[in-house]
Amino acid sequence: MKKIGLFMSLLMGVTLSLCLSLIGTISSGNFTVPAFLISFAVSFAISLVIGFLVPMQKVSGAAVRKAGLKEHSLSARCLESLVSDLIYTPIITVVMILLAYKQATSHGADLKLAPMMIRSLLINLVIGFALIFIFMPVYLKMLLKEFAPQGRGGRPPEDR
C-alpha cells in the first residue's frame, strides 16, 4: 500500500503542477516556455514535499469519518477532494505568486500583490478541486489494478 501512496503522490503532483503552472503562466498574460518550465519544476517540487510529508489518505479519511459520510460516496469524494485541494493548492499558489511577483517587479512592473494573490487562489482552488476530484479516483483505480495482490486483478507478488 505504500507503493500506491507513493505513486499517487507522484501522479497527482505532476497533474496538479502541470495544470496549475500552465494556467498560472497563461493567466499572467506573459506566457513563455521557460517561465512555464520553471513554474512547473518549482510547483512539482512543492507538491512532492507535501505529498511525502502529509499522509493524505489518513487526513482525508479522518475528515470523511468525522463528517459521518459513507466511504466512496459522492459526498465523501467531494470532501476528500476539498481536503486535498485545501492542503496542496494554497501552498503551491502562494509560492508561485510570490516568485512571479518578485520576477515581475524586478523588471519594473507596478503590480499589487494582494489582488494577484486573491485572484490566483480563487482560480486555482476551483481548478485544483476539479482536477483532484476527476483524477484521484482514476489514478487510484489504475494503481490498485497494478499493485493489487493476485486474485484481485494484479500480478503475482514475485513480478512486482
N, CA, C and O of each residue as an XYZ file, in Angstrom:
640
protein
N       0.809     -1.203      0.000
C       0.000      0.000      0.000
C       0.852      1.266      0.000
O       0.396      2.315     -0.456
N       2.086      1.183      0.507
C       2.957      2.353      0.471
C       3.312      2.716     -0.961
O       3.475      3.892     -1.286
N       3.433      1.698     -1.825
C       3.720      1.971     -3.238
C       2.592      2.782     -3.855
O       2.831      3.718     -4.618
N       1.369      2.416     -3.521
C       0.219      3.126     -4.078
C       0.251      4.581     -3.630
O       0.028      5.481     -4.440
N       0.523      4.823     -2.356
C       0.608      6.191     -1.852
C       1.715      6.989     -2.526
O       1.536      8.162     -2.856
N       2.859      6.344     -2.727
C       3.981      6.997     -3.390
C       3.633      7.377     -4.829
O       3.845      8.513     -5.253
N       3.102      6.416     -5.562
C       2.754      6.692     -6.952
C       1.591      7.678     -7.063
O       1.539      8.478     -7.998
N       0.664      7.620     -6.112
C      -0.454      8.570     -6.120
C       0.090      9.983     -5.915
O      -0.347     10.915     -6.591
N       1.038     10.152     -4.991
C       1.649     11.467     -4.770
C       2.346     11.962     -6.033
O       2.229     13.132     -6.399
N       3.067     11.069     -6.693
C       3.761     11.460     -7.927
C       2.780     11.855     -9.029
O       2.931     12.899     -9.663
N       1.780     11.013     -9.249
C       0.822     11.286    -10.327
C       0.011     12.549    -10.067
O      -0.171     13.370    -10.966
N      -0.476     12.705     -8.839
C      -1.256     13.899     -8.528
C      -0.363     15.139     -8.545
O      -0.800     16.216     -8.951
N       0.887     14.986     -8.103
C       1.816     16.113     -8.141
C       2.075     16.590     -9.554
O       2.068     17.790     -9.825
N       2.303     15.644    -10.456
C       2.525     16.008    -11.865
C       1.276     16.657    -12.447
O       1.360     17.680    -13.126
N       0.121     16.061    -12.181
C      -1.129     16.575    -12.748
C      -1.421     17.987    -12.258
O      -1.673     18.889    -13.056
N      -1.385     18.174    -10.936
C      -1.667     19.499    -10.378
C      -0.629     20.524    -10.827
O      -0.978     21.633    -11.233
N       0.637     20.152    -10.755
C       1.701     21.084    -11.124
C       1.619     21.483    -12.591
O       1.754     22.658    -12.932
N       1.401     20.514    -13.440
C       1.303     20.798    -14.871
C       0.161     21.763    -15.166
O       0.353     22.785    -15.825
N      -1.012     21.433    -14.676
C      -2.183     22.256    -14.974
C      -2.124     23.626    -14.307
O      -2.392     24.640    -14.952
N      -1.774     23.666    -13.016
C      -1.739     24.956    -12.329
C      -0.624     25.852    -12.861
O      -0.793     27.069    -12.928
N       0.508     25.270    -13.239
C       1.591     26.066    -13.823
C       1.181     26.619    -15.181
O       1.451     27.778    -15.496
N       0.538     25.796    -15.970
C       0.075     26.242    -17.281
C      -0.948     27.369    -17.140
O      -0.859     28.387    -17.826
N      -1.903     27.181    -16.260
C      -2.931     28.203    -16.053
C      -2.307     29.482    -15.501
O      -2.659     30.584    -15.922
N      -1.388     29.331    -14.564
C      -0.744     30.499    -13.972
C       0.045     31.311    -14.972
O      -0.055     32.538    -15.005
N       0.829     30.632    -15.789
C       1.635     31.386    -16.762
C       0.775     31.968    -17.882
O       1.079     33.044    -18.399
N      -0.283     31.275    -18.257
C      -1.184     31.820    -19.289
C      -1.954     33.011    -18.734
O      -2.074     34.039    -19.401
N      -2.479     32.879    -17.509
C      -3.286     33.968    -16.943
C      -2.440     35.192    -16.578
O      -2.981     36.277    -16.364
N      -1.136     35.023    -16.506
C      -0.277     36.176    -16.219
C      -0.240     37.138    -17.402
O       0.111     38.309    -17.257
N      -0.607     36.627    -18.569
C      -0.570     37.461    -19.768
C       0.799     37.539    -20.395
O       1.007     38.279    -21.357
N       1.735     36.781    -19.858
C       3.108     36.820    -20.353
C       3.663     35.399    -20.409
O       4.674     35.096    -19.776
N       3.000     34.534    -21.166
C       3.408     33.134    -21.240
C       4.696     32.984    -22.037
O       4.812     33.468    -23.163
N       5.649     32.311    -21.433
C       6.856     31.897    -22.143
C       7.155     30.469    -21.714
O       6.817     30.070    -20.599
N       7.771     29.715    -22.572
C       8.100     28.328    -22.248
C       9.054     28.249    -21.050
O       8.824     27.436    -20.155
N      10.113     29.060    -21.002
C      10.981     28.985    -19.817
C      10.237     29.291    -18.510
O      10.460     28.627    -17.497
N       9.356     30.294    -18.535
C       8.590     30.631    -17.331
C       7.693     29.460    -16.927
O       7.576     29.140    -15.744
N       7.070     28.829    -17.905
C       6.218     27.678    -17.621
C       7.041     26.529    -17.044
O       6.622     25.905    -16.069
N       8.199     26.242    -17.625
C       9.027     25.135    -17.149
C       9.545     25.378    -15.735
O       9.586     24.456    -14.921
N       9.935     26.597    -15.445
C      10.387     26.934    -14.091
C       9.224     26.798    -13.113
O       9.371     26.230    -12.031
N       8.084     27.318    -13.503
C       6.889     27.231    -12.666
C       6.514     25.775    -12.410
O       6.192     25.402    -11.282
N       6.556     24.962    -13.447
C       6.234     23.546    -13.301
C       7.221     22.847    -12.373
O       6.814     22.076    -11.503
N       8.505     23.107    -12.550
C       9.521     22.439    -11.725
C       9.375     22.808    -10.247
O       9.431     21.941     -9.375
N       9.189     24.091     -9.977
C       9.039     24.530     -8.581
C       7.746     23.967     -7.990
O       7.736     23.468     -6.865
N       6.679     24.050     -8.742
C       5.389     23.540     -8.291
C       5.440     22.035     -8.027
O       4.892     21.556     -7.034
N       6.089     21.307     -8.902
C       6.208     19.854     -8.738
C       7.033     19.520     -7.497
O       6.692     18.603     -6.749
N       8.107     20.256     -7.283
C       8.936     20.026     -6.089
C       8.117     20.264     -4.818
O       8.196     19.485     -3.868
N       7.337     21.336     -4.806
C       6.498     21.628     -3.645
C       5.462     20.524     -3.435
O       5.241     20.077     -2.309
N       4.836     20.092     -4.517
C       3.809     19.052     -4.386
C       4.410     17.734     -3.904
O       3.762     16.995     -3.163
N       5.632     17.436     -4.314
C       6.291     16.221     -3.825
C       6.572     16.313     -2.326
O       6.353     15.352     -1.589
N       7.049     17.451     -1.887
C       7.317     17.638     -0.458
C       6.016     17.473      0.341
O       5.985     16.764      1.347
N       4.960     18.125     -0.111
C       3.669     17.999      0.570
C       3.210     16.543      0.558
O       2.776     16.012      1.580
N       3.311     15.904     -0.609
C       2.858     14.517     -0.747
C       3.602     13.548      0.153
O       3.022     12.569      0.623
N       4.879     13.808      0.400
C       5.657     12.920      1.250
C       5.507     13.251      2.732
O       5.683     12.377      3.581
N       5.184     14.496      3.048
C       5.051     14.899      4.451
C       3.642     14.698      5.012
O       3.471     14.389      6.192
N       2.645     14.876      4.158
C       1.257     14.802      4.617
C       0.653     13.459      4.187
O       0.580     13.164      2.994
N       0.224     12.653      5.151
C      -0.428     11.381      4.801
C      -1.862     11.663      4.323
O      -2.820     11.565      5.090
N      -1.978     12.012      3.053
C      -3.244     12.495      2.508
C      -4.397     11.517      2.710
O      -5.513     11.935      3.020
N      -4.145     10.235      2.539
C      -5.207      9.242      2.698
C      -5.725      9.246      4.133
O      -6.934      9.162      4.352
N      -4.831      9.341      5.108
C      -5.249      9.365      6.510
C      -6.002     10.649      6.844
O      -7.017     10.617      7.540
N      -5.505     11.769      6.347
C      -6.125     13.058      6.634
C      -7.530     13.125      6.022
O      -8.491     13.490      6.699
N      -7.639     12.776      4.757
C      -8.955     12.848      4.105
C      -9.900     11.786      4.657
O     -11.100     12.028      4.782
N      -9.364     10.604      4.988
C     -10.196      9.562      5.592
C     -10.744      9.996      6.940
O     -11.902      9.728      7.261
N      -9.912     10.668      7.731
C     -10.363     11.175      9.035
C     -11.455     12.228      8.861
O     -12.417     12.264      9.628
N     -11.303     13.081      7.853
C     -12.319     14.111      7.589
C     -13.643     13.471      7.194
O     -14.705     13.918      7.628
N     -13.583     12.428      6.375
C     -14.800     11.736      5.942
C     -15.483     11.078      7.142
O     -16.701     11.170      7.298
N     -14.693     10.414      7.986
C     -15.266      9.774      9.179
C     -15.861     10.805     10.126
O     -16.955     10.611     10.656
N     -15.143     11.898     10.338
C     -15.613     12.942     11.259
C     -16.908     13.571     10.747
O     -17.776     13.940     11.537
N     -17.036     13.691      9.436
C     -18.254     14.251      8.843
C     -19.394     13.234      8.822
O     -20.537     13.583      8.526
N     -19.079     11.973      9.139
C     -20.108     10.933      9.161
C     -20.575     10.510      7.783
O     -21.719     10.091      7.608
N     -19.692     10.620      6.807
C     -20.050     10.262      5.432
C     -19.703      8.813      5.146
O     -18.790      8.246      5.747
N     -20.437      8.230      4.230
C     -20.174      6.857      3.817
C     -18.971      6.859      2.875
O     -18.925      7.617      1.906
N     -17.989      5.989      3.180
C     -16.803      5.906      2.326
C     -17.191      5.628      0.879
O     -18.134      4.882      0.615
N     -16.466      6.224     -0.051
C     -16.622      6.040     -1.500
C     -17.916      6.645     -2.050
O     -18.235      6.452     -3.223
N     -18.663      7.373     -1.217
C     -19.859      8.046     -1.728
C     -19.429      9.330     -2.442
O     -18.286      9.769     -2.316
N     -20.344      9.916     -3.180
C     -20.048     11.147     -3.897
C     -19.690     12.264     -2.916
O     -18.758     13.031     -3.161
N     -20.417     12.356     -1.824
C     -20.123     13.402     -0.841
C     -18.759     13.167     -0.182
O     -18.044     14.124      0.115
N     -18.394     11.899      0.047
C     -17.070     11.595      0.611
C     -15.975     11.970     -0.385
O     -14.945     12.518      0.007
N     -16.187     11.682     -1.661
C     -15.204     12.064     -2.689
C     -15.047     13.570     -2.764
O     -13.938     14.078     -2.928
N     -16.163     14.285     -2.644
C     -16.105     15.756     -2.663
C     -15.299     16.267     -1.471
O     -14.465     17.159     -1.624
N     -15.542     15.710     -0.291
C     -14.812     16.148      0.894
C     -13.333     15.792      0.792
O     -12.479     16.608      1.138
N     -13.019     14.588      0.322
C     -11.615     14.193      0.131
C     -10.918     15.127     -0.849
O      -9.777     15.531     -0.625
N     -11.594     15.463     -1.915
C     -11.016     16.376     -2.911
C     -10.814     17.760     -2.324
O      -9.797     18.406     -2.577
N     -11.783     18.216     -1.541
C     -11.676     19.530     -0.917
C     -10.513     19.577      0.067
O      -9.742     20.537      0.073
N     -10.382     18.547      0.898
C      -9.283     18.496      1.871
C      -7.943     18.526      1.144
O      -7.058     19.306      1.496
N      -7.797     17.692      0.147
C      -6.554     17.645     -0.618
C      -6.286     18.987     -1.299
O      -5.157     19.477     -1.297
N      -7.320     19.568     -1.876
C      -7.197     20.853     -2.559
C      -6.762     21.949     -1.588
O      -5.917     22.778     -1.926
N      -7.334     21.954     -0.385
C      -7.002     22.986      0.603
C      -5.606     22.811      1.187
O      -5.050     23.754      1.751
N      -5.038     21.627      1.060
C      -3.670     21.407      1.530
C      -2.666     21.775      0.439
O      -1.711     22.508      0.698
N      -2.872     21.278     -0.761
C      -1.910     21.482     -1.849
C      -1.978     22.881     -2.471
O      -0.973     23.589     -2.525
N      -3.140     23.266     -2.928
C      -3.287     24.423     -3.800
C      -2.844     25.750     -3.177
O      -2.116     26.496     -3.831
N      -3.246     26.079     -1.950
C      -2.799     27.377     -1.418
C      -1.279     27.482     -1.284
O      -0.700     28.529     -1.574
N      -0.642     26.412     -0.851
C       0.818     26.461     -0.684
C       1.491     26.664     -2.038
O       2.344     27.539     -2.189
N       1.109     25.861     -3.010
C       1.689     25.976     -4.350
C       1.410     27.362     -4.936
O       2.307     27.999     -5.489
N       0.168     27.822     -4.813
C      -0.218     29.109     -5.397
C       0.534     30.272     -4.757
O       1.035     31.149     -5.461
N       0.616     30.284     -3.438
C       1.299     31.387     -2.753
C       2.766     31.449     -3.178
O       3.279     32.526     -3.484
N       3.435     30.310     -3.197
C       4.851     30.303     -3.600
C       4.997     30.764     -5.043
O       5.883     31.561     -5.353
N       4.146     30.274     -5.920
C       4.250     30.635     -7.335
C       3.956     32.119     -7.560
O       4.618     32.767     -8.370
N       2.969     32.653     -6.847
C       2.644     34.076     -6.992
C       3.781     34.943     -6.452
O       4.128     35.962     -7.050
N       4.352     34.541     -5.335
C       5.480     35.307     -4.796
C       6.666     35.306     -5.762
O       7.324     36.331     -5.938
N       6.938     34.161     -6.385
C       8.015     34.099     -7.383
C       7.705     34.973     -8.589
O       8.568     35.713     -9.061
N       6.471     34.891     -9.089
C       6.077     35.691    -10.251
C       6.102     37.181     -9.909
O       6.544     37.998    -10.717
N       5.637     37.525     -8.732
C       5.626     38.924     -8.306
C       7.047     39.474     -8.203
O       7.335     40.575     -8.674
N       7.922     38.697     -7.584
C       9.318     39.129     -7.449
C       9.959     39.314     -8.828
O      10.667     40.293     -9.068
N       9.705     38.373     -9.719
C      10.263     38.441    -11.070
C       9.729     39.661    -11.814
O      10.496     40.398    -12.433
N       8.416     39.875    -11.754
C       7.801     40.982    -12.492
C       8.247     42.330    -11.948
O       8.567     43.235    -12.719
N       8.271     42.473    -10.625
C       8.658     43.772    -10.048
C      10.153     44.050    -10.236
O      10.564     45.209    -10.285
N      10.961     43.000    -10.342
C      12.384     43.227    -10.589
C      12.621     43.751    -12.005
O      13.669     44.327    -12.296
N      11.646     43.544    -12.873
C      11.735     44.069    -14.239
C      10.947     45.368    -14.394
O      10.702     45.823    -15.511
N      10.553     45.960    -13.266
C       9.913     47.267    -13.315
C       8.399     47.276    -13.351
O       7.803     48.349    -13.446
N       7.762     46.141    -13.282
C       6.296     46.114    -13.310
C       5.746     46.700    -12.009
O       6.305     46.497    -10.932
N       4.647     47.425    -12.137
C       3.989     48.011    -10.973
C       2.742     47.184    -10.679
O       1.673     47.440    -11.235
N       2.884     46.195     -9.807
C       1.799     45.269     -9.503
C       1.441     45.324     -8.027
O       2.274     45.637     -7.177
N       0.205     45.018     -7.747
C      -0.254     44.903     -6.367
C      -0.345     43.412     -6.043
O      -0.998     42.647     -6.753
N       0.319     43.015     -4.960
C       0.403     41.603     -4.596
C      -0.943     41.016     -4.169
O      -1.294     39.914     -4.592
N      -1.689     41.723     -3.352
C      -2.940     41.177     -2.816
C      -3.947     40.790     -3.917
O      -4.471     39.677     -3.885
N      -4.229     41.671     -4.882
C      -5.172     41.264     -5.935
C      -4.672     40.066     -6.749
O      -5.456     39.198     -7.133
N      -3.364     40.028     -7.007
C      -2.792     38.883     -7.727
C      -3.027     37.596     -6.940
O      -3.440     36.576     -7.491
N      -2.754     37.671     -5.644
C      -2.856     36.502     -4.785
C      -4.300     36.008     -4.692
O      -4.563     34.815     -4.845
N      -5.219     36.917     -4.446
C      -6.627     36.532     -4.280
C      -7.175     35.931     -5.569
O      -7.813     34.879     -5.544
N      -6.930     36.596     -6.689
C      -7.424     36.106     -7.984
C      -6.863     34.723     -8.286
O      -7.605     33.823     -8.679
N      -5.567     34.554     -8.106
C      -4.935     33.262     -8.398
C      -5.413     32.168     -7.455
O      -5.660     31.040     -7.881
N      -5.543     32.501     -6.177
C      -6.020     31.498     -5.224
C      -7.419     31.014     -5.579
O      -7.689     29.814     -5.550
N      -8.306     31.942     -5.913
C      -9.672     31.553     -6.266
C      -9.696     30.663     -7.510
O     -10.342     29.615     -7.525
N      -8.993     31.090     -8.536
C      -8.953     30.304     -9.776
C      -8.340     28.929     -9.519
O      -8.894     27.910     -9.931
N      -7.200     28.906     -8.839
C      -6.501     27.638     -8.621
C      -7.243     26.704     -7.679
O      -7.172     25.487     -7.849
N      -7.955     27.240     -6.688
C      -8.730     26.370     -5.802
C      -9.852     25.667     -6.563
O     -10.103     24.480     -6.355
N     -10.514     26.395     -7.433
C     -11.593     25.788     -8.222
C     -11.030     24.740     -9.185
O     -11.542     23.623     -9.267
N      -9.989     25.104     -9.902
C      -9.390     24.179    -10.865
C      -8.740     22.996    -10.150
O      -8.867     21.855    -10.594
N      -8.046     23.263     -9.050
C      -7.427     22.188     -8.272
C      -8.452     21.199     -7.763
O      -8.231     19.989     -7.821
N      -9.578     21.699     -7.261
C     -10.637     20.806     -6.791
C     -11.133     19.904     -7.918
O     -11.275     18.693     -7.745
N     -11.391     20.507     -9.065
C     -11.880     19.730    -10.207
C     -10.862     18.678    -10.632
O     -11.229     17.534    -10.901
N      -9.598     19.052    -10.695
C      -8.550     18.096    -11.091
C      -8.446     16.941    -10.098
O      -8.366     15.778    -10.494
N      -8.448     17.268     -8.817
C      -8.339     16.233     -7.795
C      -9.566     15.334     -7.836
O      -9.442     14.111     -7.763
N     -10.740     15.925     -7.952
C     -11.985     15.152     -7.986
C     -12.004     14.195     -9.171
O     -12.466     13.060     -9.048
N     -11.512     14.643    -10.303
C     -11.530     13.818    -11.514
C     -10.405     12.782    -11.520
O     -10.651     11.604    -11.780
N      -9.182     13.210    -11.238
C      -8.032     12.329    -11.436
C      -7.714     11.395    -10.274
O      -7.176     10.311    -10.500
N      -8.025     11.775     -9.050
C      -7.677     10.916     -7.920
C      -8.307      9.523     -8.041
O      -7.594      8.535     -7.864
N      -9.611      9.394     -8.333
C     -10.165      8.043     -8.466
C      -9.628      7.292     -9.694
O      -9.496      6.068     -9.665
N      -9.325      8.012    -10.749
C      -8.778      7.379    -11.952
C      -7.400      6.794    -11.639
O      -7.116      5.643    -11.971
N      -6.549      7.599    -10.997
C      -5.217      7.125    -10.646
C      -5.278      6.003     -9.615
O      -4.510      5.044     -9.695
N      -6.183      6.117     -8.650
C      -6.299      5.071     -7.635
C      -6.715      3.749     -8.266
O      -6.162      2.701     -7.935
N      -7.669      3.792     -9.157
C      -8.112      2.570     -9.839
C      -6.960      1.958    -10.639
O      -6.752      0.745    -10.617
N      -6.224      2.804    -11.338
C      -5.085      2.336    -12.131
C      -4.024      1.715    -11.230
O      -3.487      0.654    -11.551
N      -3.718      2.353    -10.117
C      -2.684      1.860     -9.212
C      -3.121      0.598     -8.476
O      -2.309     -0.298     -8.248
N      -4.379      0.523     -8.109
C      -4.877     -0.697     -7.459
C      -4.803     -1.878     -8.419
O      -4.467     -2.995     -8.025
N      -5.119     -1.619     -9.675
C      -5.034     -2.684    -10.675
C      -3.586     -3.143    -10.839
O      -3.321     -4.336    -10.986
N      -2.657     -2.197    -10.814
C      -1.243     -2.514    -10.992
C      -0.641     -3.218     -9.780
O       0.128     -4.167     -9.931
N      -0.986     -2.757     -8.584
C      -0.328     -3.254     -7.381
C      -1.201     -4.151     -6.507
O      -0.788     -4.518     -5.408
N      -2.385     -4.508     -6.964
C      -3.280     -5.350     -6.159
C      -2.706     -6.760     -6.038
O      -2.066     -7.254     -6.967
N      -2.935     -7.409     -4.892
C      -2.486     -8.798     -4.754
C      -3.179     -9.691     -5.790
O      -4.256     -9.367     -6.291
N      -2.542    -10.811     -6.094
C      -3.106    -11.735     -7.071
C      -4.498    -12.150     -6.617
O      -4.750    -12.315     -5.423
N      -5.386    -12.316     -7.564
C      -6.753    -12.682     -7.257
C      -7.681    -11.483     -7.306
O      -8.901    -11.633     -7.354
N      -7.093    -10.280     -7.293
C      -7.904     -9.071     -7.410
C      -7.474     -8.276     -8.635
O      -7.614     -7.054     -8.664
N      -6.968     -8.943     -9.616
C      -6.609     -8.288    -10.870
C      -5.139     -7.921    -10.989
O      -4.725     -7.357    -12.002
N      -4.346     -8.231     -9.975
C      -2.938     -7.861    -10.022
C      -2.070     -9.011    -10.494
O      -2.563    -10.095    -10.807
N      -0.774     -8.760    -10.541
C       0.178     -9.778    -10.913
C       0.650    -10.492     -9.659
O       0.484     -9.974     -8.554
N       1.235    -11.674     -9.811
C       1.782    -12.363     -8.648
C       2.853    -11.524     -7.978
O       3.530    -10.745     -8.649
N       3.026    -11.669     -6.646
C       3.977    -10.836     -5.905
C       5.395    -10.834     -6.459
O       6.060     -9.799     -6.416
N       5.877    -11.955     -6.976
C       7.261    -12.004     -7.471
C       7.464    -11.170     -8.735
O       8.604    -10.871     -9.092
N       6.389    -10.788     -9.417
C       6.502     -9.994    -10.639
C       6.492     -8.490    -10.368
O       6.704     -7.710    -11.297
N       6.253     -8.058     -9.129
C       6.116     -6.631     -8.830
C       7.401     -5.933     -8.673
O       7.423     -4.728     -8.420
